[in-house]
Amino acid sequence: MIDEKLARRRAHENNIARYRRLLQTRLSDVERHFIESRLAEEQTALSMLALARS
């Protein structure tokens, strides 16, 4: 169970890092909006995972 939570945490952290890197590139408004939405979703998921551990 701990390994699964660690793997999910790492996946969310990796996705967040990837989306932040993408936001530093040239994007259309539609692309930027989509990536910002996905970034917010990943950050929320990571926060919820941290709360579930407590």
NUNU-991573 format. One line per 4 residues: number of its first residue (from 1); their letters; for each residue x, y, z of N, C-alpha, C. Coordinates in nm, 2 decimals. Example, Ala and Ser with C-alpha at 12.3 -4.5 7.8 and 13.67 -1.06 7.14 Angstrom:
BEGIN
1	AS	1.32/-0.57/0.78/1.23/-0.45/0.78/1.32/-0.33/0.78; 1.28/-0.22/0.71/1.37/-0.11/0.71/1.29/0.00/0.79
//
This chain:
BEGIN
1	MIDE	0.08/-0.12/0.00/0.00/0.00/0.00/0.09/0.13/0.00; 0.19/0.13/0.08/0.28/0.24/0.09/0.35/0.26/-0.05; 0.39/0.15/-0.11/0.45/0.16/-0.24/0.36/0.22/-0.35; 0.23/0.19/-0.34/0.14/0.24/-0.44/0.12/0.39/-0.41
5	KLAR	0.11/0.43/-0.29/0.09/0.58/-0.26/0.22/0.65/-0.30; 0.33/0.59/-0.28/0.46/0.66/-0.32/0.46/0.67/-0.47; 0.42/0.57/-0.54/0.42/0.57/-0.69/0.33/0.67/-0.74; 0.21/0.68/-0.68/0.11/0.79/-0.72/0.16/0.93/-0.69
9	RRAH	0.23/0.94/-0.58/0.29/1.08/-0.54/0.39/1.12/-0.65; 0.48/1.02/-0.68/0.58/1.05/-0.78/0.53/1.08/-0.91; 0.42/1.01/-0.95/0.36/1.03/-1.08/0.30/1.18/-1.09; 0.23/1.22/-0.98/0.18/1.35/-0.97/0.29/1.46/-0.98
13	ENNI	0.39/1.43/-0.90/0.50/1.53/-0.90/0.57/1.54/-1.04; 0.59/1.43/-1.10/0.65/1.43/-1.24/0.56/1.50/-1.34; 0.43/1.48/-1.33/0.33/1.55/-1.42/0.33/1.70/-1.39; 0.34/1.74/-1.26/0.35/1.88/-1.23/0.47/1.94/-1.29
17	ARYR	0.58/1.88/-1.28/0.71/1.93/-1.33/0.70/1.94/-1.48; 0.64/1.84/-1.55/0.63/1.84/-1.69/0.54/1.96/-1.74; 0.43/1.98/-1.67/0.34/2.08/-1.71/0.40/2.22/-1.69; 0.48/2.23/-1.58/0.55/2.36/-1.56/0.65/2.39/-1.67
21	RLLQ	0.72/2.28/-1.71/0.82/2.30/-1.82/0.74/2.34/-1.95; 0.63/2.28/-1.97/0.55/2.31/-2.09/0.50/2.45/-2.09; 0.47/2.50/-1.98/0.42/2.64/-1.97/0.53/2.74/-2.00; 0.65/2.70/-2.00/0.76/2.79/-2.03/0.79/2.79/-2.18
25	TRLS	0.72/2.72/-2.26/0.74/2.72/-2.40/0.63/2.80/-2.47; 0.64/2.82/-2.60/0.55/2.89/-2.68/0.42/2.81/-2.70; 0.31/2.86/-2.65/0.18/2.78/-2.66/0.07/2.87/-2.71; -0.02/2.81/-2.78/-0.14/2.89/-2.81/-0.22/2.91/-2.68
29	DVER	-0.32/3.00/-2.69/-0.41/3.03/-2.57/-0.48/2.90/-2.53; -0.53/2.83/-2.63/-0.60/2.70/-2.60/-0.51/2.60/-2.53; -0.39/2.58/-2.58/-0.29/2.49/-2.52/-0.26/2.53/-2.38; -0.23/2.66/-2.36/-0.19/2.71/-2.23/-0.31/2.69/-2.13
33	HFIE	-0.43/2.72/-2.17/-0.54/2.70/-2.08/-0.55/2.55/-2.04; -0.54/2.46/-2.14/-0.55/2.32/-2.11/-0.44/2.27/-2.01; -0.32/2.32/-2.04/-0.21/2.28/-1.95/-0.22/2.34/-1.81; -0.27/2.46/-1.80/-0.29/2.52/-1.67/-0.40/2.44/-1.59
37	SRLA	-0.50/2.40/-1.67/-0.61/2.32/-1.60/-0.56/2.18/-1.55; -0.48/2.12/-1.64/-0.42/1.99/-1.60/-0.32/2.01/-1.48; -0.25/2.12/-1.48/-0.16/2.14/-1.37/-0.24/2.16/-1.24; -0.34/2.23/-1.24/-0.43/2.25/-1.12/-0.48/2.12/-1.08
41	EEQT	-0.53/2.04/-1.17/-0.58/1.91/-1.13/-0.48/1.82/-1.06; -0.36/1.82/-1.12/-0.25/1.74/-1.06/-0.21/1.79/-0.92; -0.21/1.92/-0.90/-0.17/1.98/-0.77/-0.28/1.94/-0.67; -0.41/1.95/-0.71/-0.52/1.91/-0.62/-0.51/1.76/-0.59
45	ALSM	-0.48/1.68/-0.69/-0.47/1.53/-0.66/-0.35/1.51/-0.56; -0.24/1.58/-0.58/-0.13/1.56/-0.49/-0.16/1.60/-0.35; -0.23/1.71/-0.34/-0.28/1.76/-0.20/-0.37/1.66/-0.14; -0.46/1.61/-0.22/-0.56/1.51/-0.16/-0.49/1.39/-0.12
49	LALA	-0.39/1.34/-0.19/-0.31/1.23/-0.15/-0.24/1.25/-0.02; -0.19/1.37/-0.01/-0.12/1.41/0.12/-0.21/1.41/0.24; -0.33/1.46/0.21/-0.43/1.46/0.32/-0.48/1.32/0.36; -0.49/1.24/0.26/-0.53/1.10/0.29/-0.43/1.02/0.37
53	RS	-0.31/1.06/0.37/-0.20/1.00/0.45/-0.21/1.04/0.59; -0.26/1.16/0.62/-0.27/1.21/0.75/-0.36/1.14/0.84
//
